[in-house]
Amino acid sequence: MFKIRDVRQLRLLVSPVRQAILDVLEGTRDCPVAELARVLNRPADALYYHLRLMERAGLLVEKRGRGERACKAYGLRRRGTVLEYQPSSKSNASAVTRIVASMLRDASRSFRRAYAPGETLRGPQRTLWAGRRMGWLTAEQVGRLNAKISQISRLLEKGTKHSPKSRLFAFTHVFCPYERTVPESQRTNKI
């Protein structure tokens, strides 16, 4: 597992394009820029800027393709990327919360683009879904929920490689206490 804790790396990931690059490369080995552009539905020229920044920051490594027409490709420096949460560090807290805000904006845009006739809206092959639930959970239930979220993440990371029969999906979730409670030991009594 590669914990991204360097503030410079975290700040780079505020960009939804860079988040998408990281996500796609997490699910593939090395990826030629042209293929990455096809998968992300973006011009290759527009990706080079982001790829170079991510390489300089130590998130990616440049690879050379094989064959007659060797083309530029990129891969992750290390697999299993996760954000390192350090709420006591102001710079980390700022960067991580900005990344989460960016993820949520990108999820909203993606949902808006996909919300169209032709998507499957019911049943086991459902392709469009958004919702929110709140509930009171015990520590044991939080553990079970985290195990299921980990299972979903592993399924997406190990999913079928880009092929005519597969589609690229994004799963964005936020799980947190609804109200942050201050522990009794940190409360101050004001009269």
One Martini backbone bead per residue (centre of mass of N, CA, C, O) as a GRO file, in nm:
protein
  191
    1MET     BB    1   0.097   0.036   0.022
    2PHE     BB    2   0.040   0.383  -0.082
    3LYS     BB    3   0.090   0.663   0.107
    4ILE     BB    4  -0.037   0.979   0.064
    5ARG     BB    5   0.145   1.259   0.236
    6ASP     BB    6   0.249   1.453   0.050
    7VAL     BB    7   0.147   1.767  -0.007
    8ARG     BB    8   0.219   1.793  -0.306
    9GLN     BB    9   0.062   1.541  -0.394
   10LEU     BB   10  -0.211   1.618  -0.280
   11ARG     BB   11  -0.249   1.882  -0.442
   12LEU     BB   12  -0.258   1.743  -0.721
   13LEU     BB   13  -0.536   1.575  -0.640
   14VAL     BB   14  -0.753   1.803  -0.683
   15SER     BB   15  -0.759   1.696  -0.959
   16PRO     BB   16  -0.973   1.501  -1.144
   17VAL     BB   17  -0.774   1.410  -1.362
   18ARG     BB   18  -0.558   1.292  -1.168
   19GLN     BB   19  -0.743   1.095  -1.032
   20ALA     BB   20  -0.813   0.933  -1.288
   21ILE     BB   21  -0.532   0.846  -1.359
   22LEU     BB   22  -0.477   0.691  -1.100
   23ASP     BB   23  -0.717   0.493  -1.126
   24VAL     BB   24  -0.642   0.364  -1.396
   25LEU     BB   25  -0.349   0.276  -1.313
   26GLU     BB   26  -0.442   0.090  -1.082
   27GLY     BB   27  -0.596  -0.113  -1.304
   28THR     BB   28  -0.315  -0.106  -1.441
   29ARG     BB   29  -0.036  -0.093  -1.563
   30ASP     BB   30   0.088   0.009  -1.825
   31CYS     BB   31   0.010   0.322  -2.008
   32PRO     BB   32  -0.058   0.458  -2.280
   33VAL     BB   33  -0.151   0.769  -2.360
   34ALA     BB   34  -0.360   0.699  -2.579
   35GLU     BB   35  -0.524   0.507  -2.396
   36LEU     BB   36  -0.584   0.700  -2.169
   37ALA     BB   37  -0.740   0.899  -2.348
   38ARG     BB   38  -0.964   0.702  -2.430
   39VAL     BB   39  -1.068   0.628  -2.146
   40LEU     BB   40  -1.106   0.950  -2.062
   41ASN     BB   41  -1.197   1.128  -2.297
   42ARG     BB   42  -0.915   1.266  -2.397
   43PRO     BB   43  -0.667   1.443  -2.498
   44ALA     BB   44  -0.341   1.372  -2.496
   45ASP     BB   45  -0.225   1.662  -2.478
   46ALA     BB   46  -0.385   1.721  -2.203
   47LEU     BB   47  -0.219   1.500  -2.024
   48TYR     BB   48   0.086   1.569  -2.013
   49TYR     BB   49   0.088   1.777  -1.792
   50HIS     BB   50  -0.013   1.588  -1.564
   51LEU     BB   51   0.199   1.364  -1.594
   52ARG     BB   52   0.450   1.537  -1.531
   53LEU     BB   53   0.367   1.628  -1.249
   54MET     BB   54   0.336   1.337  -1.132
   55GLU     BB   55   0.625   1.252  -1.186
   56ARG     BB   56   0.777   1.479  -1.025
   57ALA     BB   57   0.615   1.387  -0.750
   58GLY     BB   58   0.623   1.049  -0.753
   59LEU     BB   59   0.361   0.888  -0.877
   60LEU     BB   60   0.511   0.845  -1.151
   61VAL     BB   61   0.625   0.654  -1.441
   62GLU     BB   62   0.812   0.633  -1.715
   63LYS     BB   63   0.757   0.459  -2.017
   64ARG     BB   64   0.829   0.227  -2.271
   65GLY     BB   65   0.736   0.103  -2.538
   66ARG     BB   66   0.685  -0.144  -2.772
   67GLY     BB   67   0.829  -0.169  -3.071
   68GLU     BB   68   0.847   0.025  -3.339
   69ARG     BB   69   0.635   0.230  -3.188
   70ALA     BB   70   0.743   0.382  -2.944
   71CYS     BB   71   0.563   0.478  -2.662
   72LYS     BB   72   0.436   0.657  -2.427
   73ALA     BB   73   0.429   0.565  -2.078
   74TYR     BB   74   0.250   0.488  -1.772
   75GLY     BB   75   0.305   0.445  -1.415
   76LEU     BB   76   0.315   0.349  -1.108
   77ARG     BB   77   0.529   0.359  -0.857
   78ARG     BB   78   0.290   0.260  -0.664
   79ARG     BB   79   0.066   0.054  -0.531
   80GLY     BB   80  -0.208   0.123  -0.340
   81THR     BB   81  -0.347   0.399  -0.326
   82VAL     BB   82  -0.360   0.633  -0.049
   83LEU     BB   83  -0.472   0.847   0.176
   84GLU     BB   84  -0.330   1.043   0.424
   85TYR     BB   85  -0.452   1.096   0.744
   86GLN     BB   86  -0.385   1.431   0.916
   87PRO     BB   87  -0.566   1.634   1.113
   88SER     BB   88  -0.318   1.781   1.272
   89SER     BB   89  -0.254   1.879   0.984
   90LYS     BB   90  -0.323   2.152   0.806
   91SER     BB   91  -0.218   2.073   0.521
   92ASN     BB   92  -0.354   1.798   0.508
   93ALA     BB   93  -0.645   1.880   0.568
   94SER     BB   94  -0.674   2.069   0.328
   95ALA     BB   95  -0.606   1.872   0.099
   96VAL     BB   96  -0.808   1.642   0.159
   97THR     BB   97  -1.070   1.816   0.151
   98ARG     BB   98  -1.023   1.910  -0.143
   99ILE     BB   99  -1.031   1.632  -0.271
  100VAL     BB  100  -1.316   1.556  -0.182
  101ALA     BB  101  -1.458   1.792  -0.322
  102SER     BB  102  -1.365   1.706  -0.605
  103MET     BB  103  -1.497   1.428  -0.609
  104LEU     BB  104  -1.791   1.532  -0.577
  105ARG     BB  105  -1.800   1.708  -0.829
  106ASP     BB  106  -1.729   1.481  -1.029
  107ALA     BB  107  -1.968   1.298  -0.957
  108SER     BB  108  -2.186   1.499  -1.042
  109ARG     BB  109  -2.101   1.527  -1.337
  110SER     BB  110  -2.119   1.228  -1.411
  111PHE     BB  111  -2.416   1.192  -1.345
  112ARG     BB  112  -2.527   1.405  -1.538
  113ARG     BB  113  -2.416   1.268  -1.801
  114ALA     BB  114  -2.559   0.976  -1.738
  115TYR     BB  115  -2.845   1.109  -1.724
  116ALA     BB  116  -2.998   0.887  -1.942
  117PRO     BB  117  -3.106   0.730  -2.181
  118GLY     BB  118  -3.008   0.370  -2.145
  119GLU     BB  119  -2.991   0.333  -1.862
  120THR     BB  120  -2.975   0.126  -1.588
  121LEU     BB  121  -3.218   0.151  -1.303
  122ARG     BB  122  -3.253  -0.166  -1.255
  123GLY     BB  123  -3.124  -0.412  -1.096
  124PRO     BB  124  -2.822  -0.597  -1.134
  125GLN     BB  125  -2.740  -0.386  -1.397
  126ARG     BB  126  -2.705  -0.129  -1.269
  127THR     BB  127  -2.563   0.215  -1.367
  128LEU     BB  128  -2.752   0.409  -1.182
  129TRP     BB  129  -2.658   0.565  -0.862
  130ALA     BB  130  -2.807   0.743  -0.586
  131GLY     BB  131  -2.746   0.817  -0.232
  132ARG     BB  132  -2.881   0.828   0.111
  133ARG     BB  133  -2.781   0.730   0.443
  134MET     BB  134  -2.890   0.697   0.781
  135GLY     BB  135  -2.730   0.573   1.092
  136TRP     BB  136  -2.707   0.379   1.373
  137LEU     BB  137  -2.383   0.267   1.486
  138THR     BB  138  -2.180   0.034   1.569
  139ALA     BB  139  -1.866  -0.079   1.579
  140GLU     BB  140  -1.936  -0.343   1.430
  141GLN     BB  141  -2.087  -0.208   1.187
  142VAL     BB  142  -1.852  -0.037   1.091
  143GLY     BB  143  -1.673  -0.278   1.022
  144ARG     BB  144  -1.862  -0.403   0.807
  145LEU     BB  145  -1.873  -0.156   0.621
  146ASN     BB  146  -1.568  -0.136   0.564
  147ALA     BB  147  -1.547  -0.416   0.433
  148LYS     BB  148  -1.737  -0.349   0.192
  149ILE     BB  149  -1.578  -0.109   0.080
  150SER     BB  150  -1.320  -0.273   0.029
  151GLN     BB  151  -1.451  -0.470  -0.168
  152ILE     BB  152  -1.527  -0.260  -0.381
  153SER     BB  153  -1.243  -0.152  -0.433
  154ARG     BB  154  -1.119  -0.421  -0.527
  155LEU     BB  155  -1.310  -0.468  -0.766
  156LEU     BB  156  -1.228  -0.210  -0.921
  157GLU     BB  157  -0.915  -0.262  -0.934
  158LYS     BB  158  -0.971  -0.574  -1.064
  159GLY     BB  159  -1.101  -0.524  -1.307
  160THR     BB  160  -1.167  -0.519  -1.612
  161LYS     BB  161  -1.023  -0.445  -1.874
  162HIS     BB  162  -1.013  -0.267  -2.137
  163SER     BB  163  -1.309  -0.317  -2.337
  164PRO     BB  164  -1.585  -0.359  -2.534
  165LYS     BB  165  -1.743  -0.491  -2.262
  166SER     BB  166  -1.647  -0.240  -2.106
  167ARG     BB  167  -1.680   0.000  -1.838
  168LEU     BB  168  -1.628   0.299  -1.690
  169PHE     BB  169  -1.625   0.337  -1.337
  170ALA     BB  170  -1.747   0.527  -1.054
  171PHE     BB  171  -1.676   0.541  -0.692
  172THR     BB  172  -1.837   0.748  -0.452
  173HIS     BB  173  -1.762   0.809  -0.104
  174VAL     BB  174  -1.905   0.899   0.220
  175PHE     BB  175  -1.782   0.840   0.555
  176CYS     BB  176  -1.938   0.983   0.848
  177PRO     BB  177  -2.006   1.159   1.090
  178TYR     BB  178  -2.259   1.380   1.123
  179GLU     BB  179  -2.165   1.450   1.416
  180ARG     BB  180  -1.932   1.607   1.591
  181THR     BB  181  -1.797   1.492   1.883
  182VAL     BB  182  -1.692   1.583   2.194
  183PRO     BB  183  -1.508   1.476   2.417
  184GLU     BB  184  -1.531   1.497   2.751
  185SER     BB  185  -1.221   1.576   2.794
  186GLN     BB  186  -1.265   1.848   2.586
  187ARG     BB  187  -1.460   1.988   2.749
  188THR     BB  188  -1.618   2.298   2.830
  189ASN     BB  189  -1.733   2.489   3.094
  190LYS     BB  190  -1.999   2.715   3.043
  191ILE     BB  191  -2.180   2.990   3.219
   0.00000   0.00000   0.00000
